[in-house]
Amino acid sequence: MSGFLGEIECKIDPKGRLAMPVRFVKQMPAENNSGFVVNRGIEKCLTLYTLPEWERVTRELEILNLYNEEERTFLRQFFRGATEVMFDGSSRILLPKRLMDYANIETDVILLGYFNRIEIWSPDIYDSIMNIDAAKFATLAGNIMGSKTNSQ
């Protein structure tokens, strides 16, 4: 399997440390060396990237035009608060307070792993965003995937 897969409820300790679940530690790409970049997600969450994934994403962003105000604003917002974090001896990472405040993260969190990233959510925000009914999800799937594949 390539990348992360799973939805896991966790807790942040009083010092702002997140103990990475064993399931995600086992899914870690070998080339990662226990390092990550955490930054603001597009919605009110945090996104944890492996270092190789962060490098890939930032290479994609290099094509944006720094002389275009909209693209420059996007880049500033995307990189705002981005912080390199490393595992400590107990497979924990320290989340910056400013980023935790941005995502309304206190003690309880939900981790959502997909592809080469892990989103870190406040449970209330996560539940409100993920709360769509089956019919709406079916429509969304048809709109997005209908023209891309014939499977399922």
SEFIRO-759721 format. One record per residue: residue number from 1; x, z, y of N, C-alpha, C, CB in turn. Coordinates in Angstrom, 2 decimals, padded with zeros to 5 digits. Last residue first. Glycine has a CB too. Layout:
<recs>
+-----+---------+---------+---------+---------+---------+---------+---------+---------+---------+---------+---------+---------+
|  nr |     nc1 |     nc3 |     nc2 |    cac1 |    cac3 |    cac2 |     cc1 |     cc3 |     cc2 |    cbc1 |    cbc3 |    cbc2 |
+-----+---------+---------+---------+---------+---------+---------+---------+---------+---------+---------+---------+---------+
| NUM |       X |       Z |       Y |       X |       Z |       Y |       X |       Z |       Y |       X |       Z |       Y |
...
+-----+---------+---------+---------+---------+---------+---------+---------+---------+---------+---------+---------+---------+
</recs>
This chain:
<recs>
+-----+---------+---------+---------+---------+---------+---------+---------+---------+---------+---------+---------+---------+
|  nr |     nc1 |     nc3 |     nc2 |    cac1 |    cac3 |    cac2 |     cc1 |     cc3 |     cc2 |    cbc1 |    cbc3 |    cbc2 |
+-----+---------+---------+---------+---------+---------+---------+---------+---------+---------+---------+---------+---------+
| 152 | -017.15 | -011.26 |  000.29 | -018.14 | -010.19 |  000.40 | -019.41 | -010.79 |  000.94 | -017.64 | -009.03 |  001.30 |
| 151 | -015.40 | -013.95 |  002.00 | -015.55 | -012.93 |  000.96 | -016.62 | -011.91 |  001.32 | -014.22 | -012.22 |  000.71 |
| 150 | -014.87 | -015.75 |  003.92 | -016.06 | -016.02 |  003.11 | -016.29 | -014.97 |  002.06 | -015.95 | -017.37 |  002.45 |
| 149 | -013.82 | -015.05 |  007.29 | -013.67 | -014.98 |  005.84 | -014.97 | -015.35 |  005.15 | -013.22 | -013.58 |  005.41 |
| 148 | -014.31 | -015.41 |  009.99 | -012.92 | -015.27 |  009.54 | -012.75 | -015.34 |  008.03 | -012.36 | -013.97 |  010.04 |
| 147 | -016.88 | -015.31 |  010.84 | -016.21 | -016.60 |  010.96 | -014.79 | -016.57 |  010.41 | -016.19 | -017.03 |  012.40 |
| 146 | -017.53 | -012.61 |  010.23 | -018.29 | -013.73 |  009.68 | -017.60 | -015.06 |  009.74 | -019.57 | -013.84 |  010.38 |
| 145 | -016.27 | -010.54 |  011.55 | -015.65 | -011.08 |  010.34 | -016.34 | -012.33 |  009.80 | -015.64 | -010.02 |  009.28 |
| 144 | -017.83 | -010.08 |  013.89 | -016.37 | -010.09 |  013.93 | -015.77 | -010.81 |  012.74 | -015.85 | -008.68 |  013.99 |
| 143 | -020.54 | -010.32 |  013.19 | -020.04 | -010.92 |  014.41 | -018.52 | -011.08 |  014.39 | -020.45 | -010.10 |  015.61 |
| 142 | -020.66 | -008.81 |  010.80 | -020.98 | -010.24 |  010.81 | -020.42 | -010.95 |  012.02 | -022.47 | -010.44 |  010.75 |
| 141 | -019.98 | -006.26 |  011.77 | -019.17 | -006.91 |  010.74 | -019.41 | -008.41 |  010.71 | -019.46 | -006.30 |  009.35 |
| 140 | -022.16 | -005.84 |  013.52 | -020.78 | -005.85 |  014.02 | -019.86 | -006.57 |  013.04 | -020.28 | -004.40 |  014.27 |
| 139 | -024.25 | -005.78 |  011.65 | -024.22 | -006.80 |  012.71 | -022.81 | -006.95 |  013.27 | -025.20 | -006.44 |  013.84 |
| 138 | -023.48 | -003.52 |  010.19 | -023.62 | -004.81 |  009.51 | -023.58 | -005.95 |  010.53 | -024.94 | -004.86 |  008.71 |
| 137 | -023.62 | -001.54 |  012.16 | -022.33 | -001.86 |  011.57 | -022.38 | -003.21 |  010.87 | -021.91 | -000.77 |  010.58 |
| 136 | -026.39 | -001.57 |  012.60 | -025.50 | -001.96 |  013.70 | -024.11 | -002.32 |  013.15 | -025.39 | -000.82 |  014.74 |
| 135 | -027.22 | -000.66 |  010.09 | -027.65 | -001.98 |  010.57 | -026.74 | -002.47 |  011.70 | -029.12 | -001.93 |  011.04 |
| 134 | -026.12 |  001.93 |  009.93 | -025.68 |  000.89 |  009.01 | -026.05 | -000.51 |  009.49 | -026.27 |  001.13 |  007.64 |
| 133 | -025.40 |  003.32 |  013.22 | -026.15 |  003.20 |  011.97 | -025.69 |  001.98 |  011.17 | -027.66 |  003.10 |  012.26 |
| 132 | -022.66 |  005.23 |  014.41 | -023.49 |  004.04 |  014.51 | -024.21 |  003.88 |  013.17 | -022.63 |  002.75 |  014.87 |
| 131 | -020.60 |  007.34 |  015.38 | -021.99 |  007.50 |  015.00 | -022.79 |  006.22 |  015.29 | -022.61 |  008.69 |  015.74 |
| 130 | -018.08 |  007.25 |  016.38 | -018.28 |  006.72 |  015.04 | -019.74 |  006.76 |  014.59 | -017.43 |  007.49 |  014.06 |
| 129 | -018.32 |  008.50 |  018.87 | -017.91 |  007.09 |  018.80 | -018.25 |  006.48 |  017.44 | -016.41 |  006.96 |  019.09 |
| 128 | -019.08 |  011.11 |  018.14 | -019.94 |  010.32 |  019.04 | -019.60 |  008.84 |  018.99 | -019.83 |  010.83 |  020.48 |
| 127 | -016.95 |  011.92 |  016.49 | -018.30 |  011.81 |  015.94 | -019.21 |  010.97 |  016.83 | -018.91 |  013.19 |  015.74 |
| 126 | -014.86 |  011.91 |  018.40 | -014.81 |  011.05 |  017.22 | -016.22 |  010.84 |  016.66 | -013.90 |  011.67 |  016.14 |
| 125 | -015.68 |  013.92 |  020.16 | -015.55 |  012.55 |  020.65 | -015.57 |  011.57 |  019.47 | -014.25 |  012.37 |  021.47 |
| 124 | -015.62 |  016.14 |  018.38 | -016.84 |  015.78 |  019.11 | -016.79 |  014.34 |  019.59 | -017.03 |  016.72 |  020.31 |
| 123 | -012.92 |  016.26 |  017.36 | -014.07 |  015.97 |  016.48 | -015.33 |  015.54 |  017.23 | -014.39 |  017.19 |  015.64 |
| 122 | -010.44 |  014.43 |  019.00 | -011.28 |  015.62 |  019.08 | -012.50 |  015.33 |  018.21 | -011.68 |  015.96 |  020.59 |
| 121 | -008.08 |  012.55 |  017.06 | -009.34 |  012.67 |  017.80 | -009.81 |  014.12 |  017.88 | -010.42 |  011.82 |  017.14 |
| 120 | -005.60 |  010.33 |  016.63 | -005.84 |  011.77 |  016.65 | -007.00 |  012.02 |  017.59 | -004.56 |  012.58 |  017.08 |
| 119 | -004.76 |  007.62 |  014.51 | -005.43 |  008.11 |  015.71 | -005.73 |  009.59 |  015.54 | -006.74 |  007.30 |  015.99 |
| 118 | -001.89 |  006.16 |  013.38 | -002.82 |  007.26 |  013.10 | -003.43 |  007.65 |  014.44 | -002.09 |  008.48 |  012.41 |
| 117 | -000.74 |  003.00 |  012.10 | -000.96 |  003.99 |  013.15 | -001.93 |  005.04 |  012.66 | -001.50 |  003.32 |  014.43 |
| 116 | -000.66 |  000.64 |  010.64 |  000.56 |  001.40 |  010.84 |  000.43 |  002.40 |  011.97 |  001.72 |  000.46 |  011.11 |
| 115 | -003.83 |  000.77 |  009.18 | -002.65 | -000.07 |  009.39 | -001.42 |  000.82 |  009.57 | -002.85 | -001.01 |  010.63 |
| 114 | -005.04 |  003.99 |  009.91 | -005.31 |  002.61 |  009.53 | -004.16 |  001.73 |  009.99 | -006.67 |  002.11 |  010.13 |
| 113 | -006.20 |  007.27 |  009.85 | -005.08 |  006.38 |  009.60 | -005.57 |  005.00 |  009.22 | -004.19 |  006.93 |  008.50 |
| 112 | -007.32 |  009.66 |  011.85 | -007.81 |  008.43 |  011.24 | -006.62 |  007.48 |  011.10 | -008.96 |  007.77 |  012.09 |
| 111 | -007.81 |  013.07 |  012.01 | -006.82 |  012.01 |  011.97 | -007.43 |  010.82 |  011.26 | -005.51 |  012.48 |  011.26 |
| 110 | -009.38 |  015.31 |  014.09 | -009.59 |  014.38 |  012.98 | -008.53 |  013.30 |  013.11 | -011.06 |  013.78 |  012.97 |
| 109 | -008.86 |  018.77 |  014.91 | -008.70 |  017.34 |  015.14 | -009.10 |  016.58 |  013.88 | -007.25 |  017.00 |  015.54 |
| 108 | -009.12 |  021.90 |  016.56 | -009.54 |  021.03 |  015.46 | -009.35 |  019.57 |  015.86 | -011.00 |  021.29 |  015.07 |
| 107 | -008.07 |  022.75 |  019.12 | -007.56 |  023.25 |  017.84 | -007.87 |  022.29 |  016.70 | -008.15 |  024.62 |  017.54 |
| 106 | -008.14 |  020.45 |  021.29 | -007.84 |  021.87 |  021.37 | -007.24 |  022.32 |  020.04 | -009.12 |  022.69 |  021.71 |
| 105 | -008.31 |  017.53 |  023.16 | -007.91 |  018.14 |  021.89 | -007.55 |  019.59 |  022.13 | -006.71 |  017.37 |  021.25 |
| 104 | -009.02 |  015.66 |  025.09 | -009.87 |  016.84 |  024.87 | -009.58 |  017.51 |  023.52 | -011.34 |  016.46 |  024.95 |
| 103 | -007.16 |  013.77 |  025.68 | -008.04 |  013.50 |  024.53 | -008.97 |  014.65 |  024.22 | -007.20 |  013.19 |  023.31 |
| 102 | -005.80 |  014.93 |  027.86 | -006.43 |  013.61 |  028.01 | -007.49 |  013.39 |  026.93 | -005.37 |  012.49 |  027.96 |
| 101 | -004.71 |  017.22 |  026.63 | -005.74 |  017.36 |  027.65 | -006.52 |  016.06 |  027.83 | -005.13 |  017.80 |  028.98 |
| 100 | -002.77 |  016.00 |  025.01 | -003.86 |  016.75 |  024.38 | -005.02 |  016.94 |  025.37 | -003.36 |  018.13 |  023.89 |
|  99 | -001.13 |  014.96 |  027.00 | -001.84 |  014.05 |  026.11 | -003.00 |  014.75 |  025.41 | -000.88 |  013.46 |  025.07 |
|  98 | -000.18 |  017.33 |  028.14 | -000.92 |  016.35 |  028.96 | -001.71 |  015.37 |  028.09 |  000.04 |  015.57 |  029.86 |
|  97 |  001.19 |  018.52 |  025.93 | -000.02 |  019.13 |  026.50 | -000.83 |  018.14 |  027.31 |  000.36 |  020.32 |  027.39 |
|  96 |  002.36 |  016.57 |  023.19 |  002.47 |  016.97 |  024.60 |  001.13 |  017.46 |  025.15 |  002.98 |  015.78 |  025.44 |
|  95 |  002.66 |  017.89 |  019.96 |  001.89 |  016.99 |  020.83 |  002.01 |  017.47 |  022.27 |  000.39 |  016.94 |  020.39 |
|  94 |  005.14 |  017.99 |  017.63 |  004.65 |  018.68 |  018.81 |  003.96 |  017.67 |  019.71 |  005.81 |  019.39 |  019.56 |
|  93 |  004.66 |  017.78 |  014.13 |  005.05 |  017.14 |  015.38 |  004.42 |  017.94 |  016.52 |  004.61 |  015.64 |  015.43 |
|  92 |  005.94 |  018.89 |  010.97 |  005.03 |  019.04 |  012.11 |  005.58 |  018.23 |  013.27 |  004.87 |  020.54 |  012.50 |
|  91 |  007.45 |  019.26 |  008.64 |  006.64 |  018.04 |  008.80 |  005.57 |  018.21 |  009.87 |  005.98 |  017.66 |  007.47 |
|  90 |  009.14 |  021.42 |  008.96 |  007.89 |  021.64 |  008.22 |  006.93 |  020.46 |  008.34 |  007.21 |  022.90 |  008.71 |
|  89 |  011.25 |  020.73 |  010.58 |  011.53 |  021.01 |  009.18 |  010.31 |  021.23 |  008.32 |  012.39 |  022.20 |  009.09 |
|  88 |  009.53 |  018.25 |  012.59 |  010.42 |  019.40 |  012.46 |  010.62 |  019.64 |  010.96 |  009.83 |  020.69 |  013.18 |
|  87 |  009.41 |  014.79 |  013.35 |  009.05 |  015.88 |  012.46 |  010.04 |  017.03 |  012.63 |  009.01 |  015.41 |  010.99 |
|  86 |  009.33 |  013.81 |  016.81 |  009.97 |  013.82 |  015.49 |  009.39 |  014.96 |  014.66 |  011.51 |  013.96 |  015.62 |
|  85 |  008.23 |  011.56 |  019.36 |  008.16 |  012.86 |  018.68 |  008.77 |  012.71 |  017.30 |  006.68 |  013.37 |  018.59 |
|  84 |  008.19 |  010.04 |  022.48 |  008.74 |  010.01 |  021.13 |  008.72 |  011.42 |  020.57 |  010.20 |  009.43 |  021.13 |
|  83 |  005.33 |  009.28 |  024.35 |  006.39 |  010.25 |  024.07 |  006.87 |  010.07 |  022.64 |  005.89 |  011.69 |  024.31 |
|  82 |  003.41 |  008.10 |  027.00 |  004.02 |  007.78 |  025.71 |  005.26 |  008.65 |  025.51 |  004.39 |  006.27 |  025.63 |
|  81 |  002.30 |  008.49 |  029.51 |  002.38 |  009.63 |  028.60 |  003.03 |  009.35 |  027.27 |  001.03 |  010.15 |  028.36 |
|  80 |  001.49 |  005.21 |  029.81 |  001.35 |  006.52 |  030.45 |  001.35 |  007.63 |  029.40 |  000.05 |  006.57 |  031.29 |
|  79 |  001.40 |  002.73 |  028.67 |  002.63 |  003.50 |  028.48 |  002.54 |  004.91 |  029.07 |  003.79 |  002.77 |  029.10 |
|  78 | -001.18 |  001.89 |  029.49 | -000.81 |  001.91 |  028.07 |  000.39 |  002.82 |  027.83 | -000.51 |  000.49 |  027.58 |
|  77 | -001.04 |  002.01 |  032.27 | -001.98 |  002.88 |  031.56 | -001.60 |  002.99 |  030.08 | -003.41 |  002.35 |  031.70 |
|  76 |  000.92 |  000.05 |  032.72 |  001.12 |  001.43 |  033.18 |  000.21 |  002.39 |  032.43 |  000.87 |  001.53 |  034.69 |
|  75 | -000.35 | -002.22 |  031.61 |  000.91 | -001.71 |  031.05 |  001.16 | -000.27 |  031.47 |  002.08 | -002.59 |  031.48 |
|  74 | -002.59 | -002.47 |  033.34 | -002.76 | -002.23 |  031.91 | -001.50 | -001.62 |  031.31 | -003.12 | -003.53 |  031.18 |
|  73 | -001.25 | -003.03 |  035.73 | -002.06 | -001.82 |  035.61 | -002.30 | -001.48 |  034.15 | -003.40 | -002.01 |  036.34 |
|  72 | -000.12 | -005.51 |  035.04 |  000.75 | -004.39 |  035.40 |  000.00 | -003.06 |  035.27 |  001.28 | -004.56 |  036.84 |
|  71 | -002.44 | -007.02 |  034.73 | -001.56 | -006.82 |  033.59 | -000.61 | -005.64 |  033.83 | -000.75 | -008.11 |  033.31 |
|  70 | -003.46 | -006.90 |  037.36 | -004.26 | -006.42 |  036.23 | -003.37 | -006.13 |  035.02 | -005.34 | -007.45 |  035.87 |
|  69 | -001.36 | -008.08 |  038.92 | -001.79 | -006.69 |  039.13 | -002.56 | -006.13 |  037.93 | -002.66 | -006.59 |  040.37 |
|  68 |  001.38 | -009.82 |  037.89 | -000.07 | -009.86 |  037.86 | -000.57 | -008.42 |  037.92 | -000.61 | -010.61 |  036.58 |
|  67 |  004.01 | -009.47 |  037.54 |  003.59 | -009.85 |  038.89 |  002.08 | -009.99 |  039.01 |  004.25 | -011.16 |  039.29 |
|  66 |  004.46 | -009.03 |  034.89 |  004.56 | -007.86 |  035.77 |  004.17 | -008.18 |  037.22 |  005.97 | -007.32 |  035.74 |
|  65 |  002.67 | -010.40 |  032.36 |  003.28 | -010.75 |  033.64 |  003.28 | -009.55 |  034.58 |  002.54 | -011.95 |  034.29 |
|  64 |  003.43 | -009.94 |  028.89 |  002.57 | -009.76 |  030.05 |  003.36 | -009.94 |  031.33 |  001.91 | -008.37 |  030.02 |
|  63 |  005.20 | -010.02 |  026.82 |  004.77 | -011.32 |  027.37 |  003.91 | -011.16 |  028.62 |  003.99 | -012.09 |  026.31 |
|  62 |  005.57 | -007.45 |  025.93 |  006.59 | -008.02 |  026.81 |  006.18 | -009.35 |  027.41 |  007.86 | -008.18 |  026.06 |
|  61 |  003.74 | -006.75 |  024.03 |  003.38 | -006.52 |  025.43 |  004.39 | -007.12 |  026.40 |  003.25 | -005.04 |  025.68 |
|  60 |  005.03 | -007.23 |  021.63 |  003.85 | -008.04 |  021.97 |  003.52 | -007.93 |  023.45 |  002.64 | -007.60 |  021.13 |
|  59 |  006.93 | -005.18 |  021.75 |  007.38 | -006.58 |  021.82 |  006.22 | -007.51 |  022.18 |  008.01 | -007.03 |  020.48 |
|  58 |  005.26 | -002.99 |  021.37 |  005.86 | -003.19 |  022.70 |  006.44 | -004.60 |  022.84 |  006.96 | -002.15 |  022.95 |
|  57 |  004.59 | -003.36 |  018.66 |  003.55 | -003.39 |  019.69 |  004.16 | -003.66 |  021.06 |  002.76 | -002.06 |  019.72 |
|  56 |  007.12 | -003.06 |  017.44 |  006.35 | -004.31 |  017.28 |  005.32 | -004.45 |  018.39 |  005.66 | -004.35 |  015.90 |
|  55 |  007.78 | -000.44 |  018.17 |  008.65 | -001.55 |  018.59 |  007.91 | -002.87 |  018.50 |  009.92 | -001.59 |  017.73 |
|  54 |  005.71 |  000.90 |  016.84 |  005.82 |  000.98 |  018.29 |  006.67 | -000.16 |  018.83 |  006.40 |  002.34 |  018.72 |
|  53 |  006.43 |  000.36 |  014.18 |  005.18 | -000.18 |  014.71 |  005.20 | -000.16 |  016.24 |  003.97 |  000.62 |  014.18 |
|  52 |  008.87 |  001.79 |  013.93 |  008.85 |  000.32 |  013.78 |  007.58 | -000.31 |  014.34 |  008.98 | -000.04 |  012.31 |
|  51 |  007.86 |  004.46 |  014.48 |  008.80 |  003.79 |  015.40 |  008.85 |  002.28 |  015.19 |  010.20 |  004.37 |  015.22 |
|  50 |  004.31 |  004.73 |  014.12 |  005.65 |  004.85 |  013.56 |  006.59 |  004.13 |  014.52 |  005.73 |  004.24 |  012.11 |
|  49 |  002.15 |  006.17 |  016.54 |  002.75 |  004.97 |  015.97 |  004.05 |  005.34 |  015.26 |  003.02 |  003.91 |  017.07 |
|  48 | -000.78 |  007.65 |  017.27 |  000.54 |  007.97 |  016.75 |  001.06 |  006.72 |  016.03 |  000.50 |  009.22 |  015.79 |
|  47 | -002.87 |  008.02 |  019.96 | -002.44 |  007.11 |  018.90 | -001.00 |  007.44 |  018.56 | -002.60 |  005.62 |  019.32 |
|  46 | -005.61 |  010.07 |  020.87 | -004.18 |  009.81 |  020.90 | -003.86 |  008.87 |  019.76 | -003.35 |  011.13 |  020.80 |
|  45 | -008.60 |  009.21 |  022.69 | -007.90 |  009.76 |  021.53 | -006.41 |  009.58 |  021.78 | -008.36 |  009.06 |  020.20 |
|  44 | -010.73 |  007.83 |  024.21 | -010.20 |  009.17 |  024.49 | -009.65 |  009.80 |  023.21 | -011.29 |  010.08 |  025.10 |
|  43 | -009.55 |  004.44 |  023.64 | -010.61 |  005.41 |  023.89 | -009.96 |  006.77 |  024.10 | -011.65 |  005.44 |  022.71 |
|  42 | -006.83 |  003.75 |  023.44 | -007.70 |  002.99 |  024.33 | -008.96 |  003.81 |  024.65 | -008.09 |  001.63 |  023.70 |
|  41 | -004.71 |  006.69 |  023.47 | -005.42 |  005.59 |  022.82 | -006.28 |  004.87 |  023.85 | -006.27 |  006.11 |  021.65 |
|  40 | -001.60 |  007.65 |  024.73 | -003.05 |  007.61 |  024.93 | -003.63 |  006.44 |  024.17 | -003.40 |  007.52 |  026.43 |
|  39 |  000.88 |  008.22 |  022.14 |  000.42 |  007.90 |  023.49 | -001.10 |  007.91 |  023.54 |  000.97 |  006.53 |  023.95 |
|  38 |  003.78 |  008.88 |  020.33 |  002.38 |  009.23 |  020.54 |  002.04 |  008.84 |  021.97 |  002.11 |  010.76 |  020.27 |
|  37 |  005.96 |  007.56 |  018.02 |  005.61 |  007.59 |  019.44 |  004.14 |  007.92 |  019.49 |  005.93 |  006.22 |  020.18 |
|  36 |  008.10 |  009.11 |  015.56 |  006.86 |  008.48 |  016.01 |  006.88 |  008.36 |  017.53 |  005.62 |  009.29 |  015.54 |
|  35 |  010.19 |  009.58 |  012.67 |  009.96 |  009.50 |  014.11 |  008.70 |  008.73 |  014.44 |  011.14 |  008.85 |  014.79 |
|  34 |  010.99 |  009.57 |  010.01 |  010.24 |  010.72 |  010.53 |  010.01 |  010.71 |  012.03 |  010.96 |  011.97 |  010.17 |
|  33 |  012.03 |  007.05 |  009.24 |  012.93 |  008.16 |  009.58 |  012.24 |  009.31 |  010.30 |  014.06 |  007.65 |  010.44 |
|  32 |  010.89 |  004.50 |  008.51 |  010.45 |  005.23 |  009.70 |  011.36 |  006.37 |  010.13 |  009.10 |  005.76 |  009.46 |
|  31 |  011.30 |  003.01 |  006.23 |  012.18 |  002.74 |  007.38 |  011.85 |  003.59 |  008.60 |  012.10 |  001.29 |  007.74 |
|  30 |  009.22 |  003.72 |  004.51 |  010.58 |  004.23 |  004.25 |  011.48 |  004.06 |  005.46 |  011.19 |  003.51 |  003.05 |
|  29 |  006.12 |  004.74 |  005.97 |  007.05 |  003.66 |  005.62 |  008.47 |  004.21 |  005.49 |  006.99 |  002.53 |  006.68 |
|  28 |  004.11 |  007.25 |  004.52 |  005.06 |  006.90 |  005.57 |  005.96 |  005.75 |  005.13 |  005.90 |  008.12 |  005.97 |
|  27 |  002.50 |  008.29 |  002.63 |  002.24 |  006.91 |  003.01 |  003.22 |  006.39 |  004.06 |  000.82 |  006.78 |  003.53 |
|  26 |  003.27 |  010.94 |  002.48 |  003.55 |  010.08 |  001.33 |  003.35 |  008.60 |  001.66 |  002.66 |  010.47 |  000.15 |
|  25 |  002.22 |  011.80 |  004.92 |  003.67 |  011.86 |  004.72 |  004.06 |  010.93 |  003.56 |  004.15 |  013.32 |  004.44 |
|  24 | -000.51 |  011.56 |  004.40 |  000.12 |  010.64 |  005.35 |  001.64 |  010.66 |  005.23 | -000.28 |  011.00 |  006.77 |
|  23 | -000.81 |  013.62 |  002.47 | -001.25 |  012.25 |  002.16 | -000.59 |  011.25 |  003.10 | -002.79 |  012.14 |  002.27 |
|  22 |  000.00 |  015.89 |  003.85 |  000.86 |  015.36 |  002.79 |  000.48 |  013.92 |  002.47 |  000.77 |  016.22 |  001.53 |
|  21 | -000.52 |  015.84 |  007.39 | -001.03 |  015.98 |  006.03 | -000.12 |  015.28 |  005.01 | -002.46 |  015.41 |  005.93 |
|  20 |  001.60 |  017.36 |  009.69 |  001.18 |  016.08 |  009.13 |  000.69 |  016.28 |  007.70 |  002.34 |  015.04 |  009.18 |
|  19 |  000.62 |  019.73 |  011.88 |  001.25 |  019.59 |  010.57 |  000.71 |  018.31 |  009.94 |  000.97 |  020.84 |  009.64 |
|  18 |  001.13 |  019.76 |  015.24 |  000.26 |  019.18 |  014.22 |  001.06 |  019.06 |  012.93 | -000.31 |  017.80 |  014.66 |
|  17 |  001.41 |  022.12 |  017.83 |  002.02 |  021.39 |  016.72 |  000.97 |  020.96 |  015.71 |  003.09 |  022.25 |  016.04 |
|  16 |  000.72 |  023.76 |  019.92 |  000.48 |  022.33 |  020.06 |  001.10 |  021.49 |  018.95 |  001.00 |  021.86 |  021.38 |
|  15 |  000.86 |  026.44 |  019.52 |  001.98 |  025.84 |  020.26 |  001.82 |  024.32 |  020.43 |  003.29 |  026.13 |  019.54 |
|  14 | -001.34 |  027.06 |  017.90 | -001.35 |  027.48 |  019.31 | -000.21 |  026.89 |  020.16 | -001.29 |  028.97 |  019.39 |
|  13 | -001.80 |  024.00 |  015.91 | -001.48 |  025.42 |  016.07 | -001.42 |  025.78 |  017.56 | -000.13 |  025.76 |  015.37 |
|  12 | -004.54 |  022.05 |  015.05 | -003.35 |  022.12 |  015.90 | -003.05 |  023.61 |  016.07 | -003.57 |  021.39 |  017.30 |
|  11 | -005.83 |  020.99 |  011.91 | -005.80 |  021.93 |  013.02 | -004.48 |  021.81 |  013.76 | -006.01 |  023.39 |  012.52 |
|  10 | -007.84 |  018.31 |  010.50 | -006.65 |  019.17 |  010.61 | -006.83 |  020.14 |  011.76 | -005.36 |  018.31 |  010.81 |
|   9 | -009.37 |  015.98 |  008.36 | -009.55 |  017.04 |  009.35 | -008.35 |  017.97 |  009.32 | -010.86 |  017.84 |  009.08 |
|   8 | -008.78 |  012.55 |  007.92 | -008.43 |  013.91 |  007.51 | -008.70 |  014.88 |  008.67 | -006.95 |  013.99 |  007.07 |
|   7 | -009.03 |  009.55 |  006.47 | -009.65 |  010.32 |  007.54 | -009.52 |  011.78 |  007.12 | -011.18 |  009.90 |  007.78 |
|   6 | -006.86 |  006.76 |  005.61 | -007.54 |  008.03 |  005.41 | -008.11 |  008.63 |  006.68 | -006.61 |  009.00 |  004.78 |
|   5 | -003.85 |  005.20 |  005.44 | -005.25 |  005.07 |  005.07 | -005.83 |  006.46 |  004.88 | -005.42 |  004.22 |  003.79 |
|   4 | -001.10 |  003.36 |  006.81 | -001.82 |  004.62 |  006.59 | -003.27 |  004.34 |  006.25 | -001.73 |  005.52 |  007.83 |
|   3 |  001.04 |  000.88 |  005.22 |  000.38 |  001.57 |  006.32 | -000.34 |  002.82 |  005.87 | -000.58 |  000.65 |  007.00 |
|   2 |  000.47 | -000.72 |  002.23 |  001.22 | -000.78 |  003.48 |  000.43 | -000.08 |  004.57 |  001.52 | -002.24 |  003.87 |
|   1 |  000.85 |  000.00 | -001.18 |  000.00 |  000.00 |  000.00 |  000.89 |  000.00 |  001.24 | -000.96 |  001.22 |  000.00 |
+-----+---------+---------+---------+---------+---------+---------+---------+---------+---------+---------+---------+---------+
</recs>
